[in-house]
């Protein structure tokens, strides 16, 4: 599933498979898509093609439409232009290996330890504006 092609875009909007060059079959598939309720769109950003493929198949079988990207750069571009409902991403990707800050109400020690094990930083909710700004400055400095 390449992110920019027309078949990929059709898949992202809920097409179940590629439709052959038959104009009537294409028209029927388009009518089916227009009549169907909108599927929630998930963007999968994963550099490993096998893992990306498994995630996409699993999500589609579960009723979601998918967009996919192999790099952080292409994932960010898709996220900006297509505005998915959710992004599933690997933490370390080609094209963007920057820091990650997780903001969460889950403050149990195990959760914090898991986040830190992923080389991510953590700010608990609710947070003070000064706290999150200071954490962002610390990470970026």
FIPA-140942 format. One record per residue: residue number from 1; residue in three letters; chain; y, z, x of N, C-alpha, C, CB in turn. Coordinates in Angstrom, 3 decimals. Last residue first. Glycine has a CB too. Layout:
BEGIN
+-----+-----+----+----------+----------+----------+----------+----------+----------+----------+----------+----------+----------+----------+----------+
:   i :  aa : ch :      npy :      npz :      npx :     capy :     capz :     capx :      cpy :      cpz :      cpx :     cbpy :     cbpz :     cbpx :
+-----+-----+----+----------+----------+----------+----------+----------+----------+----------+----------+----------+----------+----------+----------+
: NUM : ALA :  A :        Y :        Z :        X :        Y :        Z :        X :        Y :        Z :        X :        Y :        Z :        X :
...
+-----+-----+----+----------+----------+----------+----------+----------+----------+----------+----------+----------+----------+----------+----------+
// end
This chain:
BEGIN
+-----+-----+----+----------+----------+----------+----------+----------+----------+----------+----------+----------+----------+----------+----------+
:   i :  aa : ch :      npy :      npz :      npx :     capy :     capz :     capx :      cpy :      cpz :      cpx :     cbpy :     cbpz :     cbpx :
+-----+-----+----+----------+----------+----------+----------+----------+----------+----------+----------+----------+----------+----------+----------+
: 141 : UNK :  A :   21.295 :   24.647 :   16.727 :   21.953 :   24.872 :   18.026 :   20.992 :   24.923 :   19.168 :   22.736 :   26.138 :   18.001 :
: 140 : UNK :  A :   19.744 :   24.499 :   14.449 :   20.318 :   23.264 :   14.975 :   21.019 :   23.426 :   16.324 :   21.285 :   22.712 :   13.986 :
: 139 : UNK :  A :   19.016 :   27.154 :   13.973 :   17.983 :   26.137 :   14.162 :   18.565 :   24.905 :   14.859 :   17.359 :   25.743 :   12.806 :
: 138 : UNK :  A :   21.507 :   28.396 :   13.627 :   20.615 :   28.848 :   14.685 :   19.568 :   27.772 :   15.014 :   19.925 :   30.161 :   14.273 :
: 137 : UNK :  A :   22.479 :   27.037 :   11.350 :   23.188 :   26.900 :   12.618 :   22.289 :   27.306 :   13.786 :   24.470 :   27.750 :   12.612 :
: 136 : UNK :  A :   20.575 :   27.948 :    9.495 :   20.681 :   26.508 :    9.774 :   21.388 :   26.293 :   11.117 :   21.451 :   25.773 :    8.626 :
: 135 : UNK :  A :   21.196 :   30.671 :    9.538 :   19.848 :   30.222 :    9.931 :   19.869 :   28.734 :   10.280 :   18.821 :   30.494 :    8.792 :
: 134 : UNK :  A :   23.825 :   30.667 :    8.573 :   23.554 :   31.181 :    9.918 :   22.192 :   30.705 :   10.418 :   23.614 :   32.719 :    9.928 :
: 133 : UNK :  A :   23.356 :   29.698 :    6.005 :   24.188 :   28.920 :    6.920 :   23.938 :   29.361 :    8.356 :   25.682 :   29.068 :    6.564 :
: 132 : UNK :  A :   21.823 :   31.793 :    4.965 :   21.212 :   30.463 :    5.105 :   22.030 :   29.592 :    6.048 :   21.083 :   29.776 :    3.729 :
: 131 : UNK :  A :   23.670 :   33.945 :    5.131 :   22.354 :   34.017 :    5.772 :   21.778 :   32.632 :    5.992 :   21.391 :   34.854 :    4.930 :
: 130 : UNK :  A :   25.851 :   33.209 :    3.580 :   26.050 :   33.404 :    5.025 :   24.718 :   33.418 :    5.769 :   26.810 :   34.716 :    5.291 :
: 129 : UNK :  A :   24.689 :   33.196 :    1.034 :   25.184 :   31.947 :    1.624 :   25.328 :   32.083 :    3.136 :   26.535 :   31.550 :    0.997 :
: 128 : UNK :  A :   21.687 :   35.046 :    0.690 :   23.145 :   35.034 :    0.779 :   23.564 :   33.734 :    1.452 :   23.684 :   36.281 :    1.567 :
: 127 : UNK :  A :   18.928 :   34.364 :   -1.466 :   19.545 :   34.448 :   -0.149 :   21.059 :   34.476 :   -0.294 :   19.104 :   33.266 :    0.741 :
: 126 : UNK :  A :   16.050 :   35.631 :   -3.235 :   17.394 :   35.040 :   -3.212 :   18.023 :   35.246 :   -1.839 :   18.293 :   35.659 :   -4.318 :
: 125 : UNK :  A :   14.166 :   33.853 :   -0.803 :   15.056 :   33.824 :   -1.964 :   15.013 :   35.205 :   -2.606 :   14.639 :   32.699 :   -2.992 :
: 124 : UNK :  A :   14.016 :   33.886 :    2.832 :   13.549 :   34.304 :    1.508 :   14.624 :   34.122 :    0.432 :   13.106 :   35.761 :    1.549 :
: 123 : UNK :  A :   13.485 :   31.353 :    5.093 :   14.543 :   32.178 :    4.506 :   14.064 :   32.564 :    3.114 :   15.940 :   31.417 :    4.457 :
: 122 : UNK :  A :   11.863 :   30.268 :    8.044 :   11.758 :   30.789 :    6.686 :   12.989 :   31.603 :    6.315 :   10.501 :   31.641 :    6.538 :
: 121 : UNK :  A :   10.729 :   27.409 :    9.956 :   11.468 :   28.652 :    9.804 :   11.514 :   29.019 :    8.328 :   12.900 :   28.528 :   10.390 :
: 120 : UNK :  A :    7.635 :   26.122 :   11.237 :    8.776 :   26.048 :   10.331 :    9.455 :   27.414 :   10.308 :    8.335 :   25.611 :    8.891 :
: 119 : UNK :  A :    5.191 :   25.929 :   12.506 :    6.421 :   25.730 :   13.284 :    7.640 :   25.508 :   12.400 :    6.257 :   24.551 :   14.222 :
: 118 : UNK :  A :    3.143 :   26.800 :   11.017 :    3.450 :   25.372 :   10.904 :    4.702 :   24.997 :   11.689 :    3.625 :   24.985 :    9.440 :
: 117 : UNK :  A :    3.297 :   29.487 :   11.344 :    2.199 :   28.799 :   12.031 :    2.398 :   27.289 :   11.998 :    0.851 :   29.167 :   11.392 :
: 116 : UNK :  A :    5.340 :   30.065 :    9.559 :    5.638 :   30.096 :   10.996 :    4.553 :   29.405 :   11.811 :    5.800 :   31.538 :   11.472 :
: 115 : UNK :  A :    3.865 :   29.843 :    7.192 :    5.031 :   28.981 :    7.417 :    5.358 :   28.923 :    8.906 :    6.257 :   29.492 :    6.615 :
: 114 : UNK :  A :    2.000 :   31.885 :    7.551 :    1.551 :   30.487 :    7.410 :    2.696 :   29.523 :    7.696 :    0.989 :   30.233 :    5.990 :
: 113 : UNK :  A :    3.685 :   34.142 :    7.586 :    2.880 :   33.807 :    8.766 :    2.402 :   32.357 :    8.732 :    1.677 :   34.747 :    8.868 :
: 112 : UNK :  A :    4.673 :   34.071 :    4.965 :    5.592 :   33.919 :    6.103 :    4.844 :   33.527 :    7.365 :    6.370 :   35.215 :    6.343 :
: 111 : UNK :  A :    2.260 :   34.520 :    3.610 :    3.010 :   33.286 :    3.378 :    3.965 :   33.033 :    4.545 :    3.794 :   33.362 :    2.039 :
: 110 : UNK :  A :    1.556 :   37.076 :    4.525 :    0.645 :   35.946 :    4.768 :    1.384 :   34.608 :    4.617 :   -0.561 :   36.003 :    3.790 :
: 109 : UNK :  A :    3.687 :   38.667 :    3.583 :    3.511 :   38.476 :    5.021 :    2.630 :   37.265 :    5.321 :    2.907 :   39.729 :    5.651 :
: 108 : UNK :  A :    5.451 :   37.297 :    0.789 :    4.323 :   38.045 :    1.334 :    4.143 :   37.697 :    2.810 :    3.025 :   37.745 :    0.538 :
: 107 : UNK :  A :    7.453 :   35.967 :   -0.479 :    7.810 :   36.663 :    0.754 :    6.658 :   37.470 :    1.340 :    8.977 :   37.571 :    0.501 :
: 106 : UNK :  A :    8.463 :   33.414 :   -2.345 :    7.196 :   34.015 :   -1.884 :    7.441 :   34.651 :   -0.534 :    6.043 :   32.950 :   -1.796 :
: 105 : UNK :  A :   10.766 :   32.111 :   -2.677 :   10.722 :   33.466 :   -3.236 :    9.428 :   34.170 :   -2.841 :   10.855 :   33.424 :   -4.769 :
: 104 : UNK :  A :   11.988 :   30.127 :    0.085 :   11.004 :   30.454 :   -0.939 :   11.147 :   31.891 :   -1.418 :    9.600 :   30.223 :   -0.411 :
: 103 : UNK :  A :   12.655 :   27.552 :    2.154 :   13.340 :   28.564 :    1.358 :   12.431 :   28.866 :    0.181 :   14.774 :   28.085 :    0.884 :
: 102 : UNK :  A :   12.008 :   26.428 :    5.365 :   11.426 :   26.661 :    4.043 :   12.209 :   27.786 :    3.382 :    9.894 :   27.013 :    4.138 :
: 101 : UNK :  A :   13.019 :   24.009 :    7.533 :   13.397 :   25.311 :    7.013 :   12.848 :   25.423 :    5.599 :   14.949 :   25.511 :    7.041 :
: 100 : UNK :  A :   12.034 :   22.301 :   10.399 :   11.839 :   22.452 :    8.967 :   12.235 :   23.871 :    8.593 :   10.363 :   22.145 :    8.553 :
:  99 : UNK :  A :   13.240 :   20.045 :   12.992 :   12.904 :   21.351 :   12.437 :   12.778 :   21.323 :   10.920 :   13.945 :   22.364 :   12.840 :
:  98 : UNK :  A :   11.833 :   16.740 :   13.605 :   12.832 :   17.786 :   13.641 :   12.367 :   19.074 :   12.992 :   14.073 :   17.318 :   12.980 :
:  97 : UNK :  A :   10.841 :   14.259 :   14.136 :   10.037 :   15.416 :   14.500 :   10.951 :   16.629 :   14.588 :    9.285 :   15.182 :   15.844 :
:  96 : UNK :  A :   10.662 :   11.218 :   13.118 :   11.438 :   12.408 :   12.763 :   10.571 :   13.617 :   13.040 :   11.905 :   12.377 :   11.263 :
:  95 : UNK :  A :    9.095 :    9.197 :   14.104 :   10.428 :    8.850 :   13.613 :   11.261 :   10.057 :   13.238 :   10.314 :    7.948 :   12.431 :
:  94 : UNK :  A :    5.960 :   10.410 :   13.025 :    6.714 :    9.508 :   13.895 :    8.089 :    9.232 :   13.284 :    5.939 :    8.179 :   14.120 :
:  93 : UNK :  A :    5.826 :   13.902 :   12.049 :    5.699 :   12.472 :   11.762 :    6.432 :   11.645 :   12.803 :    6.236 :   12.152 :   10.365 :
:  92 : UNK :  A :    4.754 :   16.886 :   10.943 :    5.077 :   16.196 :   12.190 :    4.764 :   14.721 :   12.006 :    4.285 :   16.795 :   13.401 :
:  91 : UNK :  A :    4.155 :   17.581 :    8.277 :    5.288 :   18.202 :    8.964 :    5.711 :   17.453 :   10.214 :    4.950 :   19.616 :    9.326 :
:  90 : UNK :  A :    3.622 :   15.259 :    5.645 :    3.111 :   15.898 :    6.847 :    4.332 :   16.506 :    7.543 :    2.328 :   14.871 :    7.788 :
:  89 : UNK :  A :    4.467 :   15.590 :    2.175 :    4.696 :   15.115 :    3.533 :    3.947 :   15.937 :    4.571 :    6.169 :   15.131 :    3.841 :
:  88 : UNK :  A :    5.285 :   14.589 :   -0.963 :    4.201 :   15.243 :   -0.226 :    4.302 :   14.701 :    1.192 :    2.758 :   14.968 :   -0.877 :
:  87 : UNK :  A :    7.855 :   14.955 :   -3.240 :    7.489 :   14.384 :   -1.943 :    6.386 :   15.241 :   -1.340 :    8.725 :   14.301 :   -0.982 :
:  86 : UNK :  A :    8.565 :   14.082 :   -6.637 :    8.026 :   15.016 :   -5.657 :    7.718 :   14.267 :   -4.368 :    6.758 :   15.722 :   -6.201 :
:  85 : UNK :  A :    9.856 :   12.071 :   -7.963 :    9.838 :   13.391 :   -8.596 :    9.377 :   14.469 :   -7.615 :    8.924 :   13.378 :   -9.829 :
:  84 : UNK :  A :   11.959 :    9.914 :   -5.892 :   10.675 :   10.357 :   -6.466 :   10.799 :   11.745 :   -7.088 :    9.575 :   10.365 :   -5.386 :
:  83 : UNK :  A :   14.202 :    7.885 :   -5.422 :   14.307 :    9.213 :   -6.025 :   13.005 :    9.674 :   -6.690 :   15.422 :    9.219 :   -7.045 :
:  82 : UNK :  A :   14.606 :    5.451 :   -4.154 :   13.718 :    5.495 :   -5.324 :   13.711 :    6.833 :   -6.051 :   12.324 :    5.168 :   -4.903 :
:  81 : UNK :  A :   16.400 :    5.832 :   -2.019 :   16.556 :    4.692 :   -2.920 :   15.755 :    4.818 :   -4.209 :   16.155 :    3.439 :   -2.213 :
:  80 : UNK :  A :   15.652 :    8.229 :   -0.730 :   17.049 :    7.986 :   -1.105 :   17.176 :    6.899 :   -2.168 :   17.862 :    7.598 :    0.124 :
:  79 : UNK :  A :   12.939 :    7.883 :   -0.320 :   13.401 :    9.030 :   -1.104 :   14.839 :    8.824 :   -1.580 :   13.297 :   10.322 :   -0.275 :
:  78 : UNK :  A :   12.932 :    5.632 :    1.359 :   12.358 :    5.554 :    0.012 :   12.854 :    6.694 :   -0.872 :   10.829 :    5.579 :    0.084 :
:  77 : UNK :  A :   14.164 :    6.807 :    3.621 :   14.768 :    5.638 :    2.960 :   14.252 :    5.504 :    1.528 :   14.468 :    4.344 :    3.757 :
:  76 : UNK :  A :   12.314 :    8.796 :    4.268 :   13.673 :    9.168 :    3.877 :   14.368 :    8.030 :    3.142 :   14.487 :    9.572 :    5.105 :
:  75 : UNK :  A :   10.132 :    7.138 :    4.946 :   10.027 :    8.091 :    3.843 :   11.398 :    8.517 :    3.336 :    9.234 :    9.315 :    4.279 :
:  74 : UNK :  A :   11.065 :    5.832 :    7.193 :   10.822 :    5.035 :    5.980 :   10.669 :    5.937 :    4.756 :    9.561 :    4.160 :    6.151 :
:  73 : UNK :  A :   11.278 :    8.161 :    8.849 :   12.423 :    7.283 :    8.605 :   12.231 :    6.459 :    7.339 :   12.648 :    6.357 :    9.798 :
:  72 : UNK :  A :    8.707 :    9.169 :    8.978 :    9.755 :    9.962 :    8.338 :   10.952 :    9.091 :    7.982 :   10.192 :   11.112 :    9.252 :
:  71 : UNK :  A :    6.155 :    6.746 :    8.176 :    7.070 :    7.422 :    9.101 :    8.110 :    8.206 :    8.311 :    7.762 :    6.400 :   10.046 :
:  70 : UNK :  A :    4.702 :    5.649 :    6.164 :    3.962 :    6.107 :    7.333 :    4.844 :    6.843 :    8.334 :    3.300 :    4.936 :    8.009 :
:  69 : UNK :  A :    4.821 :    6.085 :    2.628 :    5.494 :    5.754 :    3.880 :    4.694 :    6.350 :    5.022 :    6.964 :    6.275 :    3.894 :
:  68 : UNK :  A :    4.574 :    5.231 :   -0.863 :    4.059 :    5.771 :    0.388 :    4.848 :    5.263 :    1.573 :    2.597 :    5.423 :    0.554 :
:  67 : UNK :  A :    4.471 :    6.222 :   -4.262 :    5.130 :    5.460 :   -3.229 :    4.587 :    6.023 :   -1.927 :    6.714 :    5.549 :   -3.320 :
:  66 : UNK :  A :    2.608 :    6.354 :   -7.297 :    2.822 :    6.712 :   -5.895 :    3.663 :    5.695 :   -5.151 :    1.502 :    6.872 :   -5.198 :
:  65 : UNK :  A :    2.167 :    8.039 :  -10.390 :    2.529 :    6.818 :   -9.684 :    2.884 :    7.223 :   -8.254 :    3.726 :    6.061 :  -10.394 :
:  64 : UNK :  A :   -0.584 :   10.009 :  -11.601 :    0.728 :    9.879 :  -10.982 :    0.921 :    8.484 :  -10.409 :    0.909 :   10.928 :   -9.888 :
:  63 : UNK :  A :   -3.157 :   10.467 :  -12.575 :   -2.111 :   10.030 :  -13.494 :   -0.723 :    9.884 :  -12.904 :   -2.040 :   10.963 :  -14.598 :
:  62 : UNK :  A :   -5.227 :   10.932 :  -10.898 :   -4.728 :   12.088 :  -11.642 :   -3.535 :   11.742 :  -12.530 :   -4.342 :   13.191 :  -10.680 :
:  61 : UNK :  A :   -5.461 :    8.553 :   -9.615 :   -6.541 :    8.910 :  -10.548 :   -6.096 :   10.075 :  -11.435 :   -7.845 :    9.284 :   -9.772 :
:  60 : UNK :  A :   -3.184 :    8.872 :   -7.995 :   -3.225 :    7.829 :   -9.031 :   -4.292 :    8.116 :  -10.072 :   -3.477 :    6.464 :   -8.401 :
:  59 : UNK :  A :   -3.956 :   11.007 :   -6.295 :   -2.809 :   11.144 :   -7.179 :   -2.824 :   10.116 :   -8.304 :   -1.530 :   11.018 :   -6.387 :
:  58 : UNK :  A :   -6.169 :    9.863 :   -4.966 :   -6.310 :   11.093 :   -5.726 :   -5.174 :   11.249 :   -6.736 :   -6.350 :   12.295 :   -4.785 :
:  57 : UNK :  A :   -4.943 :    7.664 :   -3.661 :   -6.009 :    7.461 :   -4.656 :   -6.161 :    8.680 :   -5.559 :   -7.347 :    7.159 :   -3.958 :
:  56 : UNK :  A :   -3.129 :    9.057 :   -1.990 :   -2.638 :    8.114 :   -2.991 :   -3.691 :    7.884 :   -4.078 :   -2.253 :    6.777 :   -2.329 :
:  55 : UNK :  A :   -4.876 :   10.553 :   -0.352 :   -3.887 :   11.219 :   -1.199 :   -3.410 :   10.310 :   -2.325 :   -2.697 :   11.676 :   -0.362 :
:  54 : UNK :  A :   -6.282 :    8.466 :    0.912 :   -6.993 :    9.443 :    0.078 :   -6.021 :   10.137 :   -0.874 :   -7.719 :   10.490 :    0.960 :
:  53 : UNK :  A :   -4.165 :    7.203 :    2.323 :   -4.938 :    6.479 :    1.317 :   -5.670 :    7.428 :    0.366 :   -5.938 :    5.554 :    1.996 :
:  52 : UNK :  A :   -3.384 :    9.228 :    4.098 :   -2.432 :    8.685 :    3.128 :   -3.160 :    7.988 :    1.991 :   -1.464 :    7.711 :    3.808 :
:  51 : UNK :  A :   -5.717 :    9.472 :    5.618 :   -5.260 :   10.617 :    4.811 :   -4.304 :   10.131 :    3.727 :   -4.566 :   11.691 :    5.705 :
:  50 : UNK :  A :   -5.728 :    6.909 :    6.795 :   -6.874 :    7.377 :    6.001 :   -6.465 :    8.524 :    5.085 :   -8.029 :    7.823 :    6.923 :
:  49 : UNK :  A :   -3.278 :    6.721 :    8.211 :   -3.553 :    5.838 :    7.081 :   -4.710 :    6.318 :    6.201 :   -3.853 :    4.457 :    7.588 :
:  48 : UNK :  A :   -1.136 :    9.197 :    9.122 :   -2.554 :    8.856 :    9.226 :   -2.940 :    8.002 :    8.010 :   -3.444 :   10.152 :    9.313 :
:  47 : UNK :  A :    1.456 :    9.811 :    8.384 :    1.259 :    8.782 :    9.395 :   -0.197 :    8.378 :    9.564 :    1.796 :    9.255 :   10.705 :
:  46 : UNK :  A :    2.896 :   10.185 :    5.234 :    1.782 :   10.598 :    6.096 :    1.518 :    9.483 :    7.088 :    0.492 :   10.923 :    5.262 :
:  45 : UNK :  A :    4.296 :   10.861 :    2.356 :    4.729 :   10.497 :    3.703 :    3.698 :   11.072 :    4.671 :    6.190 :   11.032 :    4.018 :
:  44 : UNK :  A :    4.349 :    9.903 :   -0.912 :    3.451 :   10.448 :    0.101 :    3.913 :    9.937 :    1.463 :    1.957 :   10.048 :   -0.180 :
:  43 : UNK :  A :    6.070 :   10.619 :   -3.775 :    6.186 :    9.922 :   -2.504 :    5.291 :   10.640 :   -1.498 :    7.677 :    9.869 :   -2.010 :
:  42 : UNK :  A :    5.318 :   10.284 :   -7.133 :    5.134 :   11.115 :   -5.946 :    5.233 :   10.220 :   -4.719 :    3.763 :   11.872 :   -5.984 :
:  41 : UNK :  A :    6.557 :   10.137 :  -10.385 :    6.419 :    9.427 :   -9.111 :    6.358 :   10.424 :   -7.959 :    7.590 :    8.437 :   -8.906 :
:  40 : UNK :  A :    5.068 :   10.252 :  -13.561 :    5.838 :   10.966 :  -12.549 :    5.532 :   10.316 :  -11.201 :    5.497 :   12.508 :  -12.539 :
:  39 : UNK :  A :    5.182 :    7.404 :  -15.705 :    4.417 :    8.303 :  -14.849 :    5.368 :    9.004 :  -13.896 :    3.320 :    7.536 :  -14.068 :
:  38 : UNK :  A :    6.336 :    6.850 :  -18.945 :    6.653 :    6.836 :  -17.521 :    5.799 :    7.861 :  -16.780 :    8.152 :    7.120 :  -17.294 :
:  37 : UNK :  A :    3.939 :    5.510 :  -21.258 :    4.936 :    6.515 :  -20.875 :    5.145 :    6.493 :  -19.360 :    4.498 :    7.930 :  -21.341 :
:  36 : UNK :  A :    3.681 :    1.936 :  -21.779 :    3.115 :    3.224 :  -21.358 :    4.225 :    4.228 :  -21.059 :    2.215 :    3.043 :  -20.115 :
:  35 : UNK :  A :    5.063 :   -0.409 :  -22.206 :    4.670 :    0.382 :  -23.370 :    4.180 :    1.777 :  -22.992 :    3.591 :   -0.343 :  -24.143 :
:  34 : UNK :  A :    5.355 :   -1.424 :  -19.639 :    6.556 :   -1.113 :  -20.407 :    6.218 :   -0.201 :  -21.583 :    7.225 :   -2.404 :  -20.908 :
:  33 : UNK :  A :    2.665 :   -1.843 :  -18.929 :    3.488 :   -0.899 :  -18.175 :    4.727 :   -0.471 :  -18.961 :    3.906 :   -1.516 :  -16.845 :
:  32 : UNK :  A :    1.896 :   -3.801 :  -20.753 :    1.196 :   -2.510 :  -20.736 :    2.050 :   -1.455 :  -20.045 :   -0.174 :   -2.638 :  -20.027 :
:  31 : UNK :  A :    3.582 :   -5.896 :  -19.987 :    3.723 :   -5.312 :  -21.326 :    3.061 :   -3.940 :  -21.395 :    3.114 :   -6.243 :  -22.386 :
:  30 : UNK :  A :    2.520 :   -6.394 :  -17.438 :    3.917 :   -5.967 :  -17.578 :    4.147 :   -5.316 :  -18.941 :    4.872 :   -7.168 :  -17.392 :
:  29 : UNK :  A :   -0.044 :   -7.266 :  -18.148 :    0.110 :   -6.055 :  -17.339 :    1.532 :   -5.520 :  -17.451 :   -0.240 :   -6.337 :  -15.864 :
:  28 : UNK :  A :    0.630 :   -9.613 :  -19.538 :   -0.071 :   -8.527 :  -20.235 :    0.070 :   -7.212 :  -19.470 :   -1.564 :   -8.876 :  -20.418 :
:  27 : UNK :  A :    1.785 :  -11.100 :  -17.450 :    2.585 :  -10.735 :  -18.616 :    1.945 :   -9.574 :  -19.375 :    2.757 :  -11.945 :  -19.546 :
:  26 : UNK :  A :   -0.449 :  -11.450 :  -15.812 :    0.734 :  -10.761 :  -15.305 :    1.609 :  -10.269 :  -16.454 :    1.540 :  -11.687 :  -14.384 :
:  25 : UNK :  A :   -2.073 :  -12.954 :  -17.471 :   -2.536 :  -11.634 :  -17.045 :   -1.362 :  -10.805 :  -16.528 :   -3.626 :  -11.763 :  -15.957 :
:  24 : UNK :  A :   -0.471 :  -15.266 :  -17.640 :   -0.778 :  -14.501 :  -18.854 :   -1.234 :  -13.086 :  -18.497 :   -1.865 :  -15.219 :  -19.687 :
:  23 : UNK :  A :   -0.466 :  -16.194 :  -14.987 :    0.790 :  -15.770 :  -15.617 :    0.533 :  -14.915 :  -16.860 :    1.636 :  -16.995 :  -15.993 :
:  22 : UNK :  A :   -2.603 :  -15.415 :  -12.440 :   -2.573 :  -15.870 :  -13.828 :   -1.338 :  -15.315 :  -14.528 :   -3.859 :  -15.441 :  -14.575 :
:  21 : UNK :  A :   -2.926 :  -14.333 :   -9.913 :   -1.817 :  -15.233 :  -10.132 :   -1.696 :  -15.766 :  -11.545 :   -1.925 :  -16.354 :   -9.211 :
:  20 : UNK :  A :   -4.093 :  -10.939 :  -10.667 :   -4.158 :  -12.261 :  -10.052 :   -2.965 :  -13.120 :  -10.429 :   -5.437 :  -12.959 :  -10.451 :
:  19 : UNK :  A :   -2.753 :   -7.778 :  -10.087 :   -3.128 :   -8.767 :  -11.087 :   -3.082 :  -10.119 :  -10.420 :   -2.193 :   -8.718 :  -12.338 :
:  18 : UNK :  A :   -3.866 :   -4.839 :   -8.540 :   -3.120 :   -6.097 :   -8.449 :   -3.660 :   -7.071 :   -9.483 :   -3.215 :   -6.705 :   -7.019 :
:  17 : UNK :  A :   -3.962 :   -1.905 :  -10.609 :   -4.520 :   -2.801 :   -9.601 :   -3.647 :   -4.049 :   -9.550 :   -6.016 :   -3.166 :   -9.917 :
:  16 : UNK :  A :   -2.419 :   -0.318 :  -12.256 :   -3.664 :    0.219 :  -11.735 :   -4.276 :   -0.657 :  -10.650 :   -4.644 :    0.396 :  -12.853 :
:  15 : UNK :  A :    1.012 :    0.439 :  -12.247 :   -0.007 :   -0.610 :  -12.296 :   -1.273 :   -0.080 :  -11.628 :    0.491 :   -1.924 :  -11.597 :
:  14 : UNK :  A :    2.996 :    2.378 :  -11.958 :    1.847 :    2.669 :  -12.791 :    0.809 :    1.580 :  -12.898 :    2.303 :    2.991 :  -14.109 :
:  13 : UNK :  A :    4.987 :    1.991 :  -10.181 :    5.388 :    2.172 :  -11.570 :    4.202 :    2.299 :  -12.511 :    6.254 :    1.027 :  -12.005 :
:  12 : UNK :  A :    3.611 :    1.550 :   -7.867 :    4.406 :    2.765 :   -7.967 :    4.834 :    3.033 :   -9.404 :    5.628 :    2.670 :   -7.069 :
:  11 : UNK :  A :    2.566 :   -0.952 :   -8.349 :    1.650 :    0.186 :   -8.286 :    2.427 :    1.482 :   -8.464 :    0.876 :    0.198 :   -6.945 :
:  10 : UNK :  A :    4.935 :   -2.412 :   -8.139 :    4.221 :   -2.386 :   -9.421 :    3.260 :   -1.209 :   -9.462 :    3.457 :   -3.709 :   -9.652 :
:   9 : UNK :  A :    5.439 :   -1.976 :   -5.442 :    6.387 :   -1.479 :   -6.430 :    5.740 :   -1.424 :   -7.806 :    7.643 :   -2.359 :   -6.465 :
:   8 : UNK :  A :    3.254 :   -3.311 :   -4.363 :    3.398 :   -1.876 :   -4.147 :    4.352 :   -1.286 :   -5.177 :    3.900 :   -1.587 :   -2.719 :
:   7 : UNK :  A :    3.797 :   -5.950 :   -5.110 :    2.614 :   -5.272 :   -5.641 :    2.691 :   -3.757 :   -5.471 :    1.364 :   -5.799 :   -4.959 :
:   6 : UNK :  A :    6.273 :   -6.290 :   -3.618 :    6.271 :   -6.258 :   -5.081 :    5.003 :   -5.630 :   -5.646 :    6.429 :   -7.660 :   -5.629 :
:   5 : UNK :  A :    6.663 :   -4.111 :   -0.712 :    6.195 :   -5.307 :   -1.384 :    6.221 :   -5.161 :   -2.900 :    4.803 :   -5.641 :   -0.924 :
:   4 : UNK :  A :    7.390 :   -1.796 :    0.680 :    8.415 :   -2.687 :    0.186 :    7.944 :   -3.855 :   -0.641 :    9.160 :   -3.190 :    1.294 :
:   3 : UNK :  A :    5.234 :   -0.149 :    1.495 :    6.283 :    0.403 :    0.663 :    7.268 :   -0.612 :    0.091 :    7.023 :    1.394 :    1.437 :
:   2 : UNK :  A :    1.873 :   -1.098 :    1.101 :    3.085 :   -1.145 :    1.886 :    4.277 :   -0.868 :    1.006 :    3.233 :   -2.488 :    2.580 :
:   1 : UNK :  A :   -1.169 :    0.000 :    0.842 :    0.000 :    0.000 :    0.000 :    1.230 :    0.000 :    0.885 :   -0.001 :    1.207 :   -0.957 :
+-----+-----+----+----------+----------+----------+----------+----------+----------+----------+----------+----------+----------+----------+----------+
// end
